[in-house]
Amino acid sequence: MFFRIKPSGDRRYLQIVENTRDGAKTRQSVIATLGRVDELEAAGKLDALLRSGARLCETAMLVSSLREGTLDAVASLRIGAPLVFGRLWEETGCRAVVEKLVGDRAFEFPIERAIFATVLHRLMVSGSDRACERWLEAYRIDGTKGLELHHLYRAMTWLGEALKDQSGATRAPRRSKDLIEEMLFDRRRSLFTDLSVVLFDTTSFYFHGAGGATLGRHGKSKDHRPDLRQVIVGVVLDGEGRPICSETWPGNATDVKSLLPVVDRLRQRFGIARMCVVADRGMISDATIVELEKRGIEYILGARERSDKEVREIVLADAKPMVPLVIPRARDKETSLEIKEVTVGN
């Protein structure tokens, strides 16, 4: 049964109607006509009728109480993001890897849950660990009850804890987070896994005040703040855009000198025999190219054209979709580099 408004000229009547089935057809029968809608509303009889019926329905009573402000809410917590990203956290192996590395260490709090909470916070709104502690109050995340700010700080400290075995370190010491990256990659690799293409780029973060006491250095600032100390962060992605590993170096590290240590780590720690490195023009130097070729590593490095004459005369003037463009490499007194053929799409 349901309410229906029946128009009659300028008037509207409220009726209670019931659906009944007659064979394959559905027929509507009027149970009662309650009166004119405007008169019921003016006299408050419609509200009284609905409240009277609501006493027989718990759901309607809750909705009615909520609207009237007489319902006292004990707590209201969000569960969507923890459920979605919690499943991804499990399926990617992040939880299993962190718990395995923590092992029997006597932490007085669930460090894996603290790390997941900070990761989820950065995915949702980003911000500091102090902001994360306040943000957690609005979410229900299994296993995080009782986590406090100093627990989040301890979890971050563990991720950055230097390892005893420093073999294969790049320009910074090997830390717990490096083991996590390598174990996660090992979980998803198969017999045919190879990094035929890896994408590498760097960015910088600068500090205000007394921050960056360990790695903070003055260097070439991409943010146009040479007066502030900074750190350099490099990230390696595979051809499908999945992160493989990251590196954090002192702020005076240059892009040119950061590429080779990452390549060496990929080969030594990730067991990758064949790869093609793709990087922007900030990574280019004669010494870097010579070292890449000495290691037998394929590469694609972006470069500025010395002149757009070749582009106008060869690429743009040709109607073919792909045009071979021969670009001689720069020569100097110390290094003689061969000519490579590059196929450029117009």
C-alpha positions in Angstrom: 0.0 0.0 0.0 1.0 3.6 -0.6 -0.2 7.2 -0.5 -1.4 8.8 -3.6 -2.6 12.3 -4.4 -5.7 12.4 -6.6 -6.3 15.7 -8.4 -9.9 16.9 -8.9 -10.1 20.3 -10.5 -8.2 22.7 -8.4 -8.2 20.4 -5.4 -5.9 17.5 -4.4 -7.0 14.6 -2.3 -4.8 12.2 -0.3 -5.7 8.6 -0.7 -4.4 5.2 0.6 -4.2 2.8 -2.4 -3.4 -0.9 -2.6 -2.0 -2.8 -5.5 -3.7 -6.2 -6.2 -2.8 -8.6 -9.0 -5.6 -9.9 -11.3 -3.9 -12.6 -13.4 -1.1 -10.9 -15.4 -2.5 -7.4 -14.6 -2.1 -5.2 -11.6 -5.1 -3.2 -10.3 -5.1 -0.4 -7.8 -7.9 -0.2 -5.2 -8.6 2.9 -3.1 -8.7 1.9 0.5 -9.6 5.3 1.9 -9.7 9.0 0.9 -8.3 10.9 3.8 -9.3 14.4 2.6 -7.9 17.5 0.9 -4.1 17.8 1.1 -4.1 21.5 1.9 -6.6 21.1 4.8 -4.6 18.1 6.2 -1.4 20.1 6.1 -2.9 23.2 7.6 -4.5 21.3 10.5 -1.3 19.2 11.1 -3.3 16.0 10.7 -1.0 14.6 8.1 2.0 14.8 10.4 0.0 13.3 13.2 -1.1 10.4 11.0 2.5 9.6 9.9 3.9 9.8 13.5 1.1 7.4 14.6 2.0 4.9 11.9 5.8 5.4 12.5 5.4 3.9 16.0 4.9 0.5 14.3 8.1 0.9 12.2 11.5 1.1 13.9 13.2 2.5 10.8 10.7 5.3 10.4 11.0 6.1 14.1 14.8 6.5 13.8 14.4 8.8 10.7 11.7 10.9 12.5 13.8 11.2 15.7 16.9 12.2 13.7 14.9 15.0 11.9 13.5 16.3 15.1 16.9 16.3 16.8 15.8 13.9 19.6 18.1 11.1 18.4 21.4 11.0 20.3 24.3 9.7 18.1 26.9 7.8 20.0 29.5 7.8 17.2 29.8 8.4 13.5 32.8 6.8 11.8 33.7 6.5 8.1 34.5 3.0 6.8 34.7 3.3 3.0 38.3 4.2 2.4 39.7 1.8 5.0 37.8 -1.1 3.4 38.8 -0.3 -0.2 42.5 0.5 0.4 42.7 -2.1 3.2 41.9 -4.8 0.5 44.6 -3.4 -1.8 47.0 -3.3 1.1 46.4 -7.0 1.6 46.4 -8.0 -2.0 49.7 -6.2 -2.9 51.4 -7.9 0.1 52.2 -4.8 2.0 50.8 -6.1 5.2 52.5 -9.4 5.0 55.9 -7.9 4.1 55.8 -5.3 6.9 54.8 -7.9 9.5 57.5 -10.3 8.3 60.2 -7.6 8.6 59.0 -6.5 12.0 59.2 -10.2 13.2 59.7 -10.6 16.9 60.8 -7.0 17.7 59.1 -6.0 20.9 57.0 -3.0 19.7 54.3 -2.1 22.2 51.9 -1.2 19.4 50.9 -2.7 16.0 53.5 -1.0 13.8 52.0 -2.4 10.6 48.7 -0.8 11.5 50.4 2.5 12.2 52.1 2.5 8.8 48.8 1.6 7.1 47.1 4.5 8.9 49.7 7.0 7.7 49.6 5.7 4.1 45.8 5.9 4.1 46.0 9.4 5.4 48.4 10.5 2.7 46.2 8.9 0.1 43.1 10.7 1.3 44.2 14.2 2.4 48.0 14.1 2.9 49.6 16.1 5.7 51.9 15.5 8.7 51.8 12.7 11.2 50.3 15.2 13.7 47.5 15.8 11.3 47.1 12.1 10.8 46.4 11.5 14.5 43.5 13.9 14.5 42.2 12.6 11.1 42.1 9.0 12.4 39.4 10.0 14.9 36.8 10.2 12.1 37.6 6.7 10.6 37.2 3.1 11.7 40.3 1.2 10.9 40.7 -2.3 12.4 43.6 -2.5 14.8 44.3 1.2 15.1 42.5 1.8 18.4 44.8 3.3 20.9 47.4 4.6 18.4 48.9 7.9 19.4 51.1 10.5 17.8 54.3 9.0 19.2 53.4 5.6 17.7 53.2 7.2 14.3 56.6 8.8 14.8 58.1 5.4 15.9 56.7 3.8 12.8 58.3 6.4 10.5 61.5 6.0 12.4 61.5 2.2 11.8 60.9 2.7 8.1 64.0 5.0 8.0 66.2 2.8 10.2 69.6 2.0 8.7 70.3 -1.6 8.0 73.4 -3.5 9.2 74.1 -4.8 5.7 74.9 -1.7 3.6 76.1 -3.6 0.5 74.4 -2.2 -2.6 73.7 1.2 -1.0 73.3 4.2 -3.3 74.1 7.7 -2.2 72.2 7.1 1.0 72.3 4.3 3.5 70.1 1.2 3.0 67.0 1.4 5.3 64.0 -0.7 6.2 61.9 0.8 3.4 64.4 -0.5 0.9 63.8 -4.1 2.1 60.1 -3.5 1.8 60.4 -2.4 -1.8 62.6 -5.3 -2.8 60.4 -7.9 -1.1 57.2 -6.4 -2.7 58.8 -6.6 -6.1 59.9 -10.2 -5.5 56.4 -11.2 -4.6 54.9 -10.1 -7.9 57.8 -11.2 -10.2 57.5 -14.3 -12.3 59.8 -16.4 -14.4 59.3 -14.0 -17.3 59.5 -10.7 -15.4 61.9 -8.2 -16.7 62.0 -4.4 -16.6 62.1 -3.8 -20.3 61.4 -0.2 -19.6 61.8 1.7 -16.4 61.0 5.4 -15.9 63.1 7.5 -13.6 62.7 11.0 -12.4 63.6 13.2 -9.4 62.0 16.0 -7.5 62.9 18.1 -4.4 61.4 19.0 -1.1 62.6 22.0 1.0 62.5 22.6 4.7 61.5 25.7 6.7 63.0 26.4 10.1 65.3 23.7 11.6 64.1 20.9 9.4 66.3 18.7 7.3 69.2 18.4 9.8 70.4 15.0 8.3 69.9 15.1 4.6 69.0 18.8 4.1 71.6 20.6 1.9 71.6 23.7 -0.2 71.6 22.8 -3.9 70.0 23.7 -7.2 66.4 24.5 -6.2 63.7 23.5 -8.7 61.3 25.4 -6.4 63.4 28.6 -6.7 64.2 28.6 -3.0 68.0 28.3 -2.9 68.0 29.9 0.5 66.3 26.8 2.1 67.8 23.3 2.6 66.3 20.5 0.6 66.4 16.8 -0.1 66.2 15.0 -3.5 63.7 12.2 -4.0 64.0 9.9 -7.0 61.3 7.4 -8.0 61.5 4.4 -10.4 58.4 3.1 -12.2 57.9 0.2 -14.5 56.4 0.4 -17.9 52.9 0.0 -16.5 53.3 2.9 -14.0 53.7 0.7 -10.9 56.3 2.0 -8.4 59.4 -0.2 -8.0 61.6 1.8 -5.6 62.4 5.2 -4.4 65.6 6.9 -3.2 66.2 9.9 -0.9 69.5 11.8 -1.2 71.1 15.0 0.2 69.8 18.2 -1.3 73.0 18.9 -3.2 72.8 15.7 -5.2 72.5 16.4 -9.0 70.3 14.5 -11.4 73.2 13.5 -13.5 74.9 11.7 -10.7 71.7 10.1 -9.4 70.9 7.9 -12.3 73.8 5.3 -12.2 73.4 4.4 -8.5 69.7 3.6 -9.1 70.6 1.5 -12.2 73.1 -0.4 -10.1 70.6 -1.0 -7.4 68.0 -2.3 -9.8 70.5 -4.8 -11.2 72.0 -5.9 -7.9 69.1 -5.9 -5.5 66.2 -6.6 -7.9 68.1 -9.1 -10.0 67.2 -7.4 -13.3 69.6 -8.4 -16.1 68.0 -6.4 -19.0 66.4 -3.0 -18.8 65.9 0.2 -20.8 66.2 3.4 -18.8 64.0 6.3 -19.8 64.9 9.7 -18.2 64.6 13.4 -19.0 67.3 15.7 -20.2 68.4 16.5 -16.7 70.1 13.1 -16.5 72.3 13.6 -19.6 76.0 13.8 -19.5 78.8 12.2 -21.6 80.1 10.4 -18.5 76.6 9.0 -17.7 76.1 7.8 -21.3 79.5 6.2 -21.4 78.8 4.3 -18.1 75.4 3.1 -19.3 76.9 1.7 -22.5 79.8 0.2 -20.5 77.2 -1.7 -18.4 75.3 -2.8 -21.5 72.2 -0.9 -20.5 69.8 0.4 -23.1 68.5 4.0 -22.6 66.3 6.7 -23.9 67.3 10.2 -22.7 65.5 13.3 -23.6 67.5 16.1 -25.3 66.9 19.5 -26.8 67.3 19.9 -30.5 70.2 22.1 -31.4 68.1 23.7 -34.1 64.6 23.2 -35.4 65.9 23.3 -39.0 66.0 19.5 -39.2 62.5 19.3 -37.8 61.1 21.7 -40.4 62.9 20.2 -43.4 62.7 16.5 -42.6 59.8 15.8 -40.1 57.2 18.4 -40.8 57.7 18.4 -44.6 57.1 14.7 -44.9 53.6 13.3 -44.9 54.6 9.9 -43.6 53.5 9.1 -40.0 57.1 8.0 -39.0 60.2 9.8 -40.3 63.8 8.6 -39.6 65.8 11.5 -38.2 69.6 11.1 -37.8 71.0 13.2 -35.0 74.8 13.1 -34.4 75.8 13.1 -30.8 78.0 15.9 -29.4 81.7 15.3 -29.6 84.5 16.5 -27.3 88.2 15.9 -26.9 87.7 13.1 -24.4 84.8 11.1 -25.9 84.0 10.1 -29.4 80.3 9.0 -29.6 78.7 7.2 -32.5 75.7 8.5 -34.5 72.3 7.1 -33.5 69.2 7.0 -35.7 66.0 8.2 -33.9 62.5 7.6 -35.3 60.3 10.6 -34.7 56.6 10.7 -35.2 55.1 13.8 -36.7 
